[in-house]
Amino acid sequence: MATDRFIVEVEKGKEGVDGGSPSVGSVYRSIYAKDGFPEPADDLLSCWDIFRLDNSLL
């Protein structure tokens, strides 16, 4: 089994009101975004812009 982990737990699960199982599970992120997500480029307004700017045929 691989020892490298590419996700980190950034927030623990929250207990339910009755003390039973967690009502909200833990939050996991990529190791590259563990301290927050990087700011998007100024010219990207939507996900479509990623493909539009990358593909010279469009």
Short mmCIF file of the C-alpha atoms (twelve columns), coordinates in Angstrom:
data_MODEL
# 
_entry.id   MODEL 
# 
loop_
_atom_site.group_PDB 
_atom_site.id 
_atom_site.type_symbol 
_atom_site.label_atom_id 
_atom_site.label_alt_id 
_atom_site.label_comp_id 
_atom_site.label_asym_id 
_atom_site.label_seq_id 
_atom_site.Cartn_x 
_atom_site.Cartn_y 
_atom_site.Cartn_z 
_atom_site.pdbx_PDB_model_num 
ATOM 1  C CA . MET A 1  0.000   0.000  0.000   1 
ATOM 2  C CA . ALA A 2  1.259   3.481  -0.819  1 
ATOM 3  C CA . THR A 3  2.539   5.582  2.057   1 
ATOM 4  C CA . ASP A 4  2.130   8.927  0.285   1 
ATOM 5  C CA . ARG A 5  -1.090  10.754 1.058   1 
ATOM 6  C CA . PHE A 6  -2.391  13.410 -1.244  1 
ATOM 7  C CA . ILE A 7  -5.222  14.546 1.008   1 
ATOM 8  C CA . VAL A 8  -5.192  16.086 4.466   1 
ATOM 9  C CA . GLU A 9  -7.945  16.431 7.034   1 
ATOM 10 C CA . VAL A 10 -8.552  20.141 7.619   1 
ATOM 11 C CA . GLU A 11 -11.623 19.910 9.853   1 
ATOM 12 C CA . LYS A 12 -12.914 17.165 12.142  1 
ATOM 13 C CA . GLY A 13 -16.445 15.824 11.914  1 
ATOM 14 C CA . LYS A 14 -19.073 17.451 14.128  1 
ATOM 15 C CA . GLU A 15 -21.136 15.386 16.549  1 
ATOM 16 C CA . GLY A 16 -24.873 15.147 16.163  1 
ATOM 17 C CA . VAL A 17 -27.227 16.844 18.604  1 
ATOM 18 C CA . ASP A 18 -28.069 13.588 20.364  1 
ATOM 19 C CA . GLY A 19 -24.398 12.643 20.813  1 
ATOM 20 C CA . GLY A 20 -24.647 9.826  18.292  1 
ATOM 21 C CA . SER A 21 -22.771 9.513  15.034  1 
ATOM 22 C CA . PRO A 22 -21.355 12.670 13.421  1 
ATOM 23 C CA . SER A 23 -23.950 14.804 11.689  1 
ATOM 24 C CA . VAL A 24 -21.220 16.306 9.477   1 
ATOM 25 C CA . GLY A 25 -18.230 14.304 8.290   1 
ATOM 26 C CA . SER A 26 -14.628 15.417 8.262   1 
ATOM 27 C CA . VAL A 27 -13.410 17.869 5.611   1 
ATOM 28 C CA . TYR A 28 -10.520 16.762 3.405   1 
ATOM 29 C CA . ARG A 29 -8.514  18.753 0.860   1 
ATOM 30 C CA . SER A 30 -5.643  18.189 -1.499  1 
ATOM 31 C CA . ILE A 31 -2.244  18.690 0.113   1 
ATOM 32 C CA . TYR A 32 -1.718  21.563 -2.328  1 
ATOM 33 C CA . ALA A 33 -4.745  23.435 -0.929  1 
ATOM 34 C CA . LYS A 34 -4.416  22.567 2.762   1 
ATOM 35 C CA . ASP A 35 -3.922  26.233 3.747   1 
ATOM 36 C CA . GLY A 36 -6.630  27.545 1.415   1 
ATOM 37 C CA . PHE A 37 -7.164  27.611 -2.297  1 
ATOM 38 C CA . PRO A 38 -4.949  29.759 -4.536  1 
ATOM 39 C CA . GLU A 39 -6.522  32.810 -6.127  1 
ATOM 40 C CA . PRO A 40 -7.721  32.287 -9.712  1 
ATOM 41 C CA . ALA A 41 -6.076  34.143 -12.572 1 
ATOM 42 C CA . ASP A 42 -7.591  37.541 -13.367 1 
ATOM 43 C CA . ASP A 43 -8.692  36.542 -16.881 1 
ATOM 44 C CA . LEU A 44 -10.631 33.452 -15.705 1 
ATOM 45 C CA . LEU A 45 -14.286 34.233 -15.116 1 
ATOM 46 C CA . SER A 46 -15.700 30.702 -15.443 1 
ATOM 47 C CA . CYS A 47 -14.611 27.084 -15.829 1 
ATOM 48 C CA . TRP A 48 -15.206 27.410 -19.563 1 
ATOM 49 C CA . ASP A 49 -12.386 29.984 -19.789 1 
ATOM 50 C CA . ILE A 50 -9.865  27.310 -18.782 1 
ATOM 51 C CA . PHE A 51 -10.729 25.274 -21.871 1 
ATOM 52 C CA . ARG A 52 -11.312 28.262 -24.128 1 
ATOM 53 C CA . LEU A 53 -7.902  29.787 -23.421 1 
ATOM 54 C CA . ASP A 54 -6.111  26.438 -23.608 1 
ATOM 55 C CA . ASN A 55 -7.569  25.292 -26.934 1 
ATOM 56 C CA . SER A 56 -6.403  27.326 -29.904 1 
ATOM 57 C CA . LEU A 57 -9.137  25.845 -32.137 1 
ATOM 58 C CA . LEU A 58 -12.021 27.492 -30.280 1 
# 
